Amino acid sequence: MNWKKQFGSANEQTWSMRLGMVRNFARWMQSVDDRTEVPPAELLPSKIRRPRPYIYTETEIHSILREAKRIPSWYGLQTHAILFGLLAVSGMRVSEAIHLRDSDVDPEAKILTIQHAKGGKNRCIALSASTAKVLATYRAERQYFLGKNALAFFIQESGRP
């Protein structure tokens, strides 16, 4: 506890993690020198608390999509509404969706490929027929208005991802 007093302030979870590192080192040290004392786990207890995820209701999702459709577009593209709709039906992370490449979207096979997902791995997401149709329609409209050389799937009207 004197060690804790010497090193300033931090929240209980941080102190618990720090003492956990000391505890692990002390366990190892005990194998070398049996006089080593291992601090008890109860000394600075803390449970890791992840933020509770917020699950949007169906009404809230409809409201978000309705507002996204109101975002002005010179060409009538519904990029934001399509993006938010895809997030709602796929469970993708926001960063995964906005970094989708055009080649990652295969509406005919009804599959999205997420490149470099969490942990640096690739993963595939199966799409419903209706979602695949919406993405295919968006791609066709985007290509008509903004050109066919798109690397990113979701593109601003300025041509930037």
SVG drawing of the C-alpha trace seen along z (x, -y; Angstrom):
<svg xmlns="http://www.w3.org/2000/svg" viewBox="-41 -19 57 41">
<polyline fill="none" stroke="black" stroke-width="0.4" points="0.0,0.0 3.0,-2.3 4.0,-1.6 0.6,-2.8 0.9,-6.0 4.3,-6.8 3.1,-6.7 0.4,-9.3 -3.3,-8.9 -5.1,-6.6 -8.5,-4.9 -9.0,-1.6 -9.1,0.4 -5.7,-0.9 -4.2,-0.2 -5.7,3.3 -4.1,3.9 -0.7,2.5 -0.8,4.8 -1.7,7.7 1.5,7.2 3.4,7.1 1.6,10.2 2.6,12.1 6.2,11.0 6.2,12.0 4.8,15.5 7.7,15.9 10.1,14.6 8.8,17.0 9.9,19.9 13.5,18.5 13.4,17.3 10.8,18.9 11.0,16.0 9.2,13.8 5.8,12.7 2.9,12.6 0.4,9.8 -3.1,11.3 -5.7,10.8 -8.0,9.1 -5.5,6.3 -6.7,4.1 -9.6,5.9 -11.3,4.5 -13.5,6.0 -12.9,4.9 -16.0,3.1 -16.7,2.8 -19.1,0.1 -22.6,1.6 -23.4,1.5 -26.5,-0.5 -28.9,1.5 -31.0,-0.8 -34.7,-0.1 -36.4,0.5 -38.1,-2.9 -34.7,-4.6 -33.2,-2.9 -36.1,-4.1 -35.7,-7.6 -31.9,-7.6 -32.5,-6.3 -35.3,-8.9 -32.9,-11.7 -30.0,-10.3 -32.2,-10.4 -32.7,-14.1 -29.0,-14.8 -28.7,-16.9 -27.3,-15.2 -26.8,-16.8 -27.4,-13.5 -29.9,-12.0 -27.5,-9.4 -28.5,-8.1 -25.0,-7.2 -25.5,-8.0 -28.8,-6.1 -27.3,-3.1 -24.3,-3.2 -26.4,-3.4 -28.8,-0.8 -25.9,1.6 -24.6,1.0 -28.0,1.8 -28.5,5.1 -24.9,6.4 -23.5,5.8 -20.3,4.3 -18.1,1.9 -18.4,-1.7 -14.7,-1.6 -15.2,1.6 -18.2,0.1 -16.5,-3.2 -13.4,-1.4 -15.2,1.1 -13.6,1.3 -15.8,1.7 -14.3,5.1 -15.3,6.2 -19.0,6.0 -20.4,8.9 -24.2,8.5 -24.6,11.4 -23.0,13.8 -24.6,11.9 -21.3,11.5 -19.3,8.7 -15.6,9.3 -14.1,7.3 -10.4,6.8 -8.2,6.4 -11.0,6.8 -10.4,6.9 -7.1,8.7 -6.0,8.1 -8.0,11.0 -10.4,11.0 -14.0,12.1 -17.1,12.5 -20.6,11.3 -23.6,13.0 -26.2,10.5 -29.9,10.9 -31.3,10.7 -32.9,7.3 -29.6,5.9 -27.7,7.2 -30.2,5.6 -29.9,2.2 -26.1,2.3 -26.2,3.3 -28.6,0.4 -26.4,-2.1 -23.3,-0.9 -25.0,-1.3 -26.3,-4.8 -22.9,-5.8 -21.1,-4.6 -23.5,-6.4 -23.1,-9.7 -19.5,-9.5 -17.7,-7.2 -16.7,-3.6 -13.2,-3.9 -14.2,-3.8 -11.9,-2.0 -14.0,-2.7 -17.6,-1.5 -19.0,-4.5 -18.0,-7.7 -18.9,-11.3 -20.1,-13.3 -16.8,-15.0 -15.4,-11.6 -13.5,-11.1 -14.1,-8.0"/>
</svg>
